[in-house]
């Protein structure tokens, strides 16, 4: 069957005029906040804060100074960045989480739902292995299901924390991601990483450009019971130590001439906790983030809330290096401001010129 289409000049002129008006309006509209850097431009994400820690996002380029390897550079742009983050959430699933996992799942679920409003997420868990529970996604249902299915591995005989940090930083983040963040919830105790030391993991983060937030939970009671099996918790009288050993030792144990099992267990638990706290603090500083100590589980929700707030208040500083040679070396960058009373916190210490 043949069909005849009729053209009317009046409507066409009207449509053309409307399209032209829309195009002109679009040209005059305020530009979007999407940021694209040139190949030569170095991009640094920074938090400018006042004396009480409140973010400041209205600094001008002339108020900011950038030094690369001690040499001042010309600042190109300074602006409050609205680029989304790629956020890796790393959850410890070793035996020390056994009594608290349900609440950890719930609070982590609330956290990822809020983050997914603008960002992509990745979920990794680790015990004596590292698992990718959910690869990069912006789909709420995928990450929610992955969080709900996190389980404690009671049979794990060690924890590969350093491996988990290294794998996430080196294998899961892409170089072209505009902004990268890692949130690590763990007691900070590593007893079995192979080929990656504590110092290695800190260096990897320092050079990665990933903002790192470490949240430490208190596992001292777990280790007290583990090293003194006679002891029983009044709230969990049937508790038994997990299958397997705890791995390496923490320093020489000396608590008196005739230490009891309880004295020895207390010393080991405290030594492990103190060492882990120093490590997680160093890791957070290397990543330009923050360390949170959560002695009680309700503290986890507060830590998550502060992280969401900070990630939304990051500014971007860009410059083109005077020496534009890709020498494969690590170049340290320091950023300062002349505005009185403003502190500067960078998300990385420099960049690799590759």
Secondary structure, DSSP 8 states (H G I E B T S, - for coil): --------HHHHHHHHHHHHHHHHHHHHS---S-----TTEEEEEEEEE-TTS-B-----GGGEEEEETTEEE-EEEEEE-----EEEEEEE-SGGGTTTHHHHHHHHHHHHHHHTTT-EEEEEEESSSEEEEEEEE--HHHHHHHHHT----TT-----HHHHHHHIIIIIS-TT-SSEEEEEEE----S--SS--HHHHHHHHHTTTEEEEEEEE--HHHHHHHH-TT--BTTBTT----SS---S--S---SSTT--HHHHHHHHHHHHHHHHHHHHHHHHHHTT-EEEEESSTHHHHHHHHHHHHHHTT-EEEEEE-SS----S-EEEEEEEE-STT-EEEES-SEEE--
